[in-house]
């Protein structure tokens, strides 16, 4: 890459080479019209090409470079600006517009070609405005006018060499040390020399010795014993441990960062211990974030130029869930929302050609780390408040990492109150909820009306049945009187008639409640039909007038 760049990612580079080695057969197949390999290898005055052609391979280089061209930029009335000679400028001139201001501008065009060091094999214009090569650096510093770059392990080389040296010393000391022999008194091994000589290679079930009583008191001497094996010196072990610590400190990678266990037990303490190395290595992550931002800016610059037809792009969210994005470069607005009859947005269509976009990159824990932290926090909340299971239990299960957790979270969400799951900020959902509440109120009112009507009909039916029972009682009494009338005197008949009239007057209140029923018509008609009273007898209130010729 251009060595005069100032940006760490190389966004201001003027040129860049990308080299690769291909086989001679592949070279001849891909570039049949190129110069032959024999002419490249033995061309006069091209001795430097020998470095491009090896015994079995040929070097091919992709070459990106910036071509600068000076053009005039015209400004027209209405805020219209266009390059001289461009279709926009020609359209403005056809409309009768004349430039009010003109200035020279530097137009950059990225070019690409492929070369074998002798001739250009392919070439074309690059669609973007950046050279598509992104530098991701570790350490970068300048010494005496020269730029030096290094990675994570550069400063650990010396410590690694010392560690290797002390490990070699330890291996040499242990390898050259003699094996620990058995030590015993003379004469103890006589007759058993074969077993003792092969005790280090054969697994003898037992070893025998001769008791040599020479201690002057008649007691046997001690049994033979193996001497202490040689051990590495403590200074060597300490030097090796010091070299290992130097490697960790120079790279910033300590035991906790490498997965070594410690006395931490909670998830938050373990994560805090693992982040111990971030202090010395933060600039690597920062340079990576800078490179990702530059790469994404190139994508934002290329997408409107490459995505020139309608398509559906597959996208992946930060949590790994896949989704689809619909792109239509012909629509006039940047985002088009498709809604259903209820006004709910069911999909969106994007046009990346409309508007200008930028990129922002944030560094921090990964999604899995954040999920573990949120799971630990939710566990503590649910342990102290078990009633939260009915409110956010599906979110707690969703953050777990065992198979089937997502399916269980979706099933658990069905047991939660829909009001808690609904998006209260969505106006379409608010309108639907209000409509459902109004319908529920109307149904409740209709239910109350039906209950009232049912109760009224039951009351009317009960009254009709009571009235029919009274009528049947009167008819039965009338028939009984008619049956015994022939054998009764005139005074007995008059007493019975007076009793019937008194009973009728008592039930008069019930008769007044019946619809389409007159107070005096029913008893009088019944009495006239049954010949209980003469036709000229009139009842008024509680008074009665007997017919003429009858005693008062």
C-alpha positions in Angstrom: 0.0 0.0 0.0 1.0 3.6 -0.5 3.5 4.4 2.2 2.5 8.0 2.4 -0.9 7.3 3.9 -1.9 9.1 7.1 -5.1 7.3 7.9 -4.6 4.0 9.9 -7.1 2.2 7.7 -5.6 3.5 4.4 -8.6 5.5 3.2 -6.3 8.2 1.7 -4.1 5.7 -0.2 -3.3 6.6 -3.8 -2.4 3.0 -4.9 -2.2 -0.5 -3.6 -1.0 -3.9 -4.8 -2.4 -7.3 -4.0 -0.1 -10.1 -5.0 -0.8 -13.8 -5.5 0.9 -16.9 -6.8 -0.8 -19.1 -9.4 0.4 -22.1 -11.3 1.7 -21.8 -14.8 -1.1 -24.0 -16.1 -3.7 -21.8 -14.5 -2.0 -18.7 -15.8 -2.1 -19.9 -19.4 -5.8 -21.0 -19.0 -6.9 -17.6 -17.5 -4.9 -15.4 -19.8 -4.6 -17.1 -23.2 -3.9 -13.8 -25.0 -1.1 -12.7 -22.6 2.6 -12.9 -23.4 4.1 -16.4 -23.2 6.1 -17.4 -20.1 9.2 -18.0 -22.2 9.2 -14.4 -23.4 8.7 -13.1 -19.8 11.5 -15.2 -18.4 14.1 -14.5 -21.1 13.1 -11.0 -22.3 16.0 -8.6 -23.0 16.3 -5.9 -20.3 13.7 -7.5 -18.1 15.9 -9.3 -15.7 13.7 -8.1 -12.8 10.9 -10.3 -14.1 12.7 -13.3 -12.9 11.3 -12.6 -9.4 7.8 -12.8 -10.8 8.3 -16.3 -12.4 9.4 -19.2 -10.3 9.8 -22.8 -11.3 6.2 -23.8 -10.9 4.3 -20.5 -10.2 3.7 -17.1 -11.7 3.1 -13.9 -9.7 0.0 -11.9 -10.5 -0.7 -8.5 -9.0 -4.0 -6.6 -8.7 -3.3 -2.9 -8.9 -5.7 -0.3 -7.5 -4.9 3.3 -8.2 -6.5 6.7 -8.1 -6.8 8.7 -11.4 -7.3 12.5 -10.8 -9.1 14.6 -13.4 -9.9 18.3 -13.2 -13.4 19.2 -14.2 -15.6 22.3 -14.0 -18.5 22.4 -11.6 -21.4 24.7 -12.6 -24.0 26.1 -10.3 -27.4 27.1 -11.8 -30.4 29.0 -10.4 -32.5 27.0 -8.0 -29.5 25.5 -6.3 -28.8 23.1 -9.1 -25.1 22.0 -9.5 -23.7 19.7 -12.2 -20.4 18.9 -13.8 -19.8 20.5 -17.2 -20.6 18.0 -19.9 -22.6 15.7 -17.6 -26.2 14.7 -18.5 -27.5 17.0 -15.7 -25.7 20.0 -17.1 -27.0 19.3 -20.6 -30.6 19.0 -19.2 -30.2 22.4 -17.5 -28.9 24.0 -20.7 -31.9 22.6 -22.6 -34.2 24.3 -20.0 -32.5 27.6 -20.7 -30.5 27.8 -17.5 -27.1 29.4 -17.6 -24.4 28.8 -14.9 -24.1 31.6 -12.4 -20.9 30.2 -10.8 -18.1 27.9 -12.1 -15.1 26.5 -10.3 -12.5 23.7 -11.0 -12.8 20.6 -8.9 -10.6 17.5 -8.6 -12.6 14.4 -9.5 -11.2 11.1 -8.2 -11.8 7.8 -10.1 -10.6 4.5 -8.7 -9.1 2.3 -11.4 -8.3 -1.4 -11.3 -6.1 -3.6 -13.3 -4.3 -7.0 -13.2 -0.7 -7.3 -14.3 2.1 -9.9 -14.5 4.8 -7.2 -14.1 5.2 -6.9 -17.9 1.8 -6.1 -19.3 -1.7 -5.3 -18.2 -3.9 -8.4 -18.4 -7.3 -6.9 -17.4 -8.5 -3.4 -16.4 -11.7 -1.6 -15.6 -13.2 1.2 -13.4 -14.0 0.5 -9.8 -17.6 1.4 -8.8 -16.7 2.9 -5.4 -14.8 6.0 -4.5 -12.4 4.1 -2.1 -9.7 1.6 -2.8 -11.3 -1.6 -1.4 -8.3 -2.6 0.8 -8.7 -2.0 4.5 -5.7 -2.0 6.9 -6.2 -3.5 10.4 -3.1 -2.6 12.4 -1.9 -3.5 15.9 1.0 -1.3 17.0 2.3 1.4 14.7 5.2 3.8 15.5 7.8 5.8 13.6 11.5 5.7 14.3 14.0 7.8 12.4 11.6 8.5 9.6 10.7 4.8 9.1 7.3 3.4 10.0 7.2 0.2 12.1 4.2 -2.0 12.7 3.9 -4.9 15.1 1.3 -7.2 16.5 0.5 -8.8 19.8 3.4 -11.2 20.0 6.3 -9.0 18.8 7.2 -7.7 22.3 6.9 -11.2 23.7 9.6 -12.7 21.5 12.5 -12.2 24.0 10.5 -13.5 26.9 9.5 -16.6 24.8 13.2 -17.2 23.9 14.1 -17.1 27.6 11.3 -19.5 28.5 12.4 -21.9 25.8 16.0 -21.7 27.1 15.1 -22.5 30.7 12.8 -25.4 29.6 15.7 -26.8 27.5 18.1 -26.5 30.5 15.6 -28.4 32.7 15.2 -31.1 30.1 19.0 -31.4 29.7 19.6 -31.6 33.4 17.0 -34.3 34.0 18.1 -36.3 30.9 21.8 -36.3 31.7 21.3 -37.1 35.4 22.1 -40.8 36.3 19.3 -43.0 37.3 18.9 -43.5 41.1 20.7 -46.8 42.0 19.9 -49.2 44.9 22.4 -48.9 47.8 23.1 -51.8 50.1 25.9 -53.6 52.0 28.4 -55.9 50.4 27.2 -59.5 50.3 23.5 -58.7 50.5 23.0 -59.2 46.7 25.0 -62.5 46.4 23.0 -65.1 44.6 20.3 -62.6 43.5 22.4 -60.4 41.2 20.2 -61.1 38.1 17.0 -59.9 39.8 18.6 -56.7 41.2 20.3 -55.9 37.9 16.9 -56.0 36.0 14.8 -54.5 38.8 14.4 -51.3 36.7 13.1 -53.0 33.6 11.3 -56.1 35.0 8.3 -56.2 37.3 9.6 -58.7 39.8 7.0 -59.8 42.4 9.7 -59.7 45.1 13.5 -59.1 45.6 15.6 -61.1 48.1 18.8 -60.2 49.9 21.2 -62.0 52.2 21.1 -60.9 55.8 24.7 -59.8 56.6 25.1 -59.8 60.4 28.1 -57.6 61.0 26.8 -54.9 63.3 28.6 -56.7 66.3 25.3 -57.3 68.2 23.8 -60.0 66.0 21.1 -57.9 64.4 20.4 -57.8 60.6 21.6 -54.7 58.7 19.0 -52.4 56.9 17.6 -53.5 53.6 18.9 -51.9 50.4 17.2 -48.7 49.4 17.1 -46.5 46.3 18.9 -43.1 46.6 17.1 -39.8 46.1 16.6 -39.1 42.3 18.1 -35.9 40.9 15.9 -32.8 41.0 15.9 -29.6 39.0 17.4 -26.7 40.8 15.0 -24.1 42.4 16.8 -21.3 40.5 16.0 -22.9 37.2 12.4 -23.3 38.1 12.1 -19.7 39.2 13.7 -18.4 36.1 11.3 -20.4 33.9 8.3 -19.1 35.9 9.6 -15.6 35.6 9.9 -16.0 31.8 6.3 -17.2 31.7 5.1 -14.2 33.6 7.1 -11.9 31.2 5.2 -13.4 28.3 1.8 -12.7 29.9 2.7 -9.1 30.9 4.1 -8.3 27.4 1.1 -9.6 25.6 -1.5 -8.5 28.2 -3.0 -12.0 28.3 -3.2 -13.3 31.9 -4.4 -16.6 33.3 -8.0 -15.5 33.6 -8.1 -14.3 30.0 -6.8 -17.7 28.9 -9.6 -19.6 30.7 -7.7 -20.5 33.9 -10.0 -21.0 36.9 -9.8 -18.9 40.0 -11.7 -18.3 43.2 -14.5 -16.3 41.5 -17.9 -17.9 41.5 -20.5 -15.4 40.2 -20.8 -14.7 36.5 -20.1 -10.9 37.0 -16.9 -11.6 38.9 -15.7 -14.0 36.3 -16.4 -11.5 33.5 -14.6 -8.7 35.4 -11.6 -10.9 35.9 -11.5 -11.9 32.2 -11.6 -8.2 31.2 -8.3 -7.7 33.1 -6.4 -7.8 29.9 -8.5 -5.1 28.2 -6.4 -2.3 29.7 -3.2 -3.3 27.8 -4.8 -4.5 24.6 -7.7 -2.0 24.1 -6.0 -0.3 21.1 -6.2 -3.6 19.1 -10.0 -3.6 19.5 -10.1 0.1 18.7 -8.2 -0.3 15.5 -10.5 -3.2 14.5 -13.6 -1.0 15.1 -12.0 1.7 13.0 -11.4 -0.8 10.2 -15.0 -2.1 10.4 -16.3 1.4 10.2 -14.3 2.1 7.1 -15.3 -1.2 5.5 -19.0 -0.5 6.2 -18.6 3.0 4.7 -17.4 1.4 1.5 -20.4 -0.9 1.5 -22.8 2.0 2.0 -21.0 3.7 -1.0 -21.3 0.5 -3.2 -24.8 -0.7 -2.4 -26.7 2.0 -4.4 -24.4 1.4 -7.4 -24.6 -2.4 -7.3 -28.2 -3.0 -6.1 -29.9 -1.6 -9.3 -32.8 -4.0 -9.4 -35.5 -5.1 -7.0 -34.4 -7.8 -4.7 -34.8 -9.3 -1.2 -31.6 -9.3 0.9 -31.1 -11.7 3.8 -29.9 -9.9 7.0 -28.8 -11.2 10.3 -29.5 -9.3 13.6 -27.1 -8.8 16.5 -28.8 -11.8 18.3 -28.3 -14.1 15.3 -31.9 -14.1 14.1 -32.3 -13.9 10.4 -34.7 -11.5 8.6 -35.3 -10.1 5.1 -35.0 -6.6 3.7 -36.8 -5.7 0.5 -34.9 -3.2 -1.8 -36.5 -1.3 -4.7 -34.1 1.3 -6.2 -37.0 2.7 -8.4 -39.3 4.0 -5.7 -39.1 7.8 -5.0 -39.0 7.6 -1.2 -36.3 6.0 1.0 -38.7 3.8 2.9 -42.2 2.7 1.8 -44.5 1.1 4.4 -47.1 -1.5 3.4 -50.1 -1.5 5.8 -53.1 -3.8 6.0 -56.8 -2.8 6.5 -56.2 -2.1 10.3 -53.3 0.2 9.5 -50.6 -2.1 10.9 -47.3 -2.1 9.0 -46.6 -5.6 7.6 -43.5 -4.8 5.6 -41.1 -2.1 4.5 -39.4 -1.5 1.2 -36.1 0.5 1.1 -34.4 2.5 -1.6 -30.7 3.1 -0.6 -30.3 5.5 -3.5 -32.3 8.2 -1.8 -30.5 10.1 1.0 -27.1 9.9 2.5 -26.0 7.5 5.2 -23.1 7.2 7.6 -21.9 4.5 9.9 -21.3 4.3 13.7 -19.5 1.5 15.4 -19.6 0.8 19.2 -17.2 -1.5 21.0 -18.0 -3.5 24.0 -19.0 -6.9 25.2 -20.3 -9.4 22.6 -23.9 -10.3 22.4 -23.3 -13.6 24.2 -21.6 -11.8 27.0 -24.4 -9.3 27.3 -26.9 -12.1 27.4 -25.0 -13.8 30.2 -25.0 -10.6 32.2 -28.7 -10.0 31.6 -29.4 -13.6 32.6 -27.5 -13.2 35.8 -29.3 -9.9 36.6 -32.7 -11.4 35.8 -32.0 -14.4 38.0 -31.3 -12.2 41.0 -34.5 -10.3 40.3 -36.7 -13.4 40.0 -35.2 -15.0 43.1 -36.2 -11.9 45.1 -39.5 -11.4 43.3 -41.0 -14.7 42.1 -44.2 -12.9 41.0 -42.2 -11.5 38.1 -42.5 -14.9 36.4 -46.1 -13.9 35.4 -44.7 -10.6 33.8 -41.3 -11.4 32.3 -40.8 -15.1 32.5 -40.6 -15.5 28.7 -37.7 -13.0 28.6 -35.8 -14.9 31.3 -36.1 -18.2 29.4 -35.2 -16.5 26.1 -31.8 -15.5 27.4 -30.8 -19.1 28.3 -28.5 -21.0 26.0 -29.8 -24.6 26.2 -31.5 -26.2 23.2 -35.2 -25.5 23.0 -35.1 -22.3 25.2 -36.5 -20.2 22.4 -39.4 -22.6 21.8 -40.2 -22.7 25.5 -40.0 -18.9 25.8 -42.6 -18.6 22.9 -44.9 -21.1 24.6 -44.5 -19.5 28.0 -45.4 -16.1 26.5 -48.9 -17.4 25.7 -49.6 -17.6 29.4 -48.9 -13.9 30.0 -51.5 -11.2 29.9 -51.8 -10.0 26.3 -51.9 -6.4 27.5 -48.3 -6.8 28.8 -47.1 -8.2 25.4 -48.9 -5.6 23.2 -47.0 -2.5 22.0 -48.9 0.4 23.6 -47.1 2.9 21.3 -48.6 1.5 18.1 -51.7 3.5 17.2 -53.1 0.7 15.2 -53.0 -1.6 18.2 -54.5 1.1 20.4 -57.4 1.6 18.0 -58.0 -2.2 17.8 -57.9 -2.5 21.6 -60.4 0.4 22.0 -62.7 -1.2 19.4 -62.6 -4.5 21.2 -63.3 -2.8 24.5 -66.4 -1.0 23.0 -67.7 -4.3 21.5 -67.3 -6.0 24.9 -69.3 -3.2 26.6 -72.1 -3.5 23.9 -72.2 -7.3 24.5 -72.5 -6.8 28.2 -75.4 -4.4 27.7 -77.2 -6.8 25.4 -76.7 -9.6 28.0 -78.3 -7.4 30.7 -81.2 -6.6 28.4 -81.7 -10.3 27.6 -81.7 -11.1 31.3 -84.3 -8.3 32.1 -86.6 -9.5 29.2 -86.3 -13.1 30.5 -87.2 -12.1 34.0 -90.2 -10.0 32.8 -91.6 -12.9 30.7 -91.2 -15.3 33.7 -93.2 -12.9 35.9 -96.0 -12.5 33.4 -96.2 -16.3 32.9 -96.4 -16.8 36.7 -99.2 -14.2 37.0 -101.2 -15.9 34.2 -100.8 -19.3 35.9 -102.1 -17.9 39.2 -105.1 -16.3 37.5 -106.0 -19.6 35.7 -105.8 -21.4 39.1 -108.2 -18.9 40.6 -110.7 -19.3 37.7 -110.6 -23.1 38.0 -111.3 -22.8 41.7 -114.4 -20.6 41.1 -115.6 -23.0 38.4 -115.2 -26.0 40.8 -117.1 -24.1 43.6 -119.9 -23.1 41.2 -120.4 -26.7 39.9 -120.5 -27.9 43.5 -123.2 -25.4 44.4 -125.2 -26.2 41.3 -125.1 -29.9 42.3 -126.5 -29.3 45.8 -128.9 -26.5 44.9 -131.8 -28.8 44.3 -131.8 -30.0 47.9 -131.3 -26.6 49.6 -133.7 -24.0 51.0 -133.8 -20.4 49.9 -132.0 -19.2 53.0 -129.2 -21.7 52.5 -128.7 -20.6 49.0 -128.6 -16.9 50.0 -125.9 -17.6 52.7 -123.8 -19.5 50.1 -124.1 -16.7 47.6 -123.1 -14.1 50.2 -120.0 -16.2 51.0 -119.0 -16.4 47.3 -119.4 -12.7 46.9 -117.2 -12.0 49.9 -114.5 -14.3 48.5 -114.7 -12.5 45.1 -114.3 -9.1 46.8 -111.1 -10.3 48.6 -109.5 -11.5 45.3 -110.5 -8.3 43.6 -106.9 -6.9 44.1 -105.4 -9.8 42.1 -107.9 -9.3 39.3 -107.0 -5.6 39.0 -103.4 -6.6 38.0 -104.5 -8.7 35.0 -104.5 -6.9 31.6 -107.8 -6.3 29.7 -109.8 -7.4 32.8 -112.6 -5.3 34.3 -113.2 -5.3 38.0 -116.8 -6.4 38.0 -117.3 -8.1 34.7 -115.8 -11.5 35.5 -117.5 -12.3 38.8 -120.8 -11.0 37.7 -120.7 -13.0 34.4 -119.7 -16.1 36.3 -122.5 -15.7 38.8 -125.1 -15.1 36.0 -124.0 -18.2 34.1 -124.1 -20.4 37.2 -127.4 -18.8 38.3 -125.8 -17.9 41.6 -127.2 -14.4 41.6 -130.1 -12.8 39.8 -129.3 -10.4 36.9 -130.6 -7.4 38.7 -128.2 -7.7 41.6 -125.6 -4.9 41.6 -122.3 -5.0 43.7 -120.7 -1.7 44.6 -117.7 -1.7 47.0 -118.5 -3.8 50.0 -122.3 -3.1 49.9 -124.9 -5.5 48.4 -128.5 -5.0 47.4 -130.6 -8.2 47.6 -133.3 -8.7 45.0 -136.9 -7.8 45.6 -138.9 -10.3 47.6 -135.8 -11.5 49.5 -135.4 -10.8 53.2 -132.7 -8.3 54.2 
